[in-house]
Amino acid sequence: MLNDMRYRIKFQKKKEGGRLPVEGDYETVVECWAKAEGLKGREYYAAAAVKKEETVKFTIRHREGIGKHMRILFQNQSYEIESIIPNYSRKNFTTIRAKAVE
């Protein structure tokens, strides 16, 4: 599993500004190694039915403080976190499903 984690991803959250927060202004909170893979089989067809083909599964080492209010920056593309799923077979890992944002 650790050998598959060859991509560097960044978790970002919106910057809390002063009076006028700038739209789309994010700051990096955490940067870590991840395994990135597209959807396969049944997951792909279910996503295609609701037009979410640009969904990616990221597997990272378990880390506290990551939530749905964040976004992922992967290869200069932003991804909105849809779900964070703990890996029950390997408790040290977490799977995150995210969809591409334009």
Secondary structure, DSSP 8 states (H G I E B T S, - for coil): -GGG--EEEEEEEE---SSS--TT-EEEEEEEEEEEEE--HHHHHHHHHTT-TTEEEEEEE--TT--TT-EEEETTEEEEEEEEEE-SSSTTEEEEEEEE--
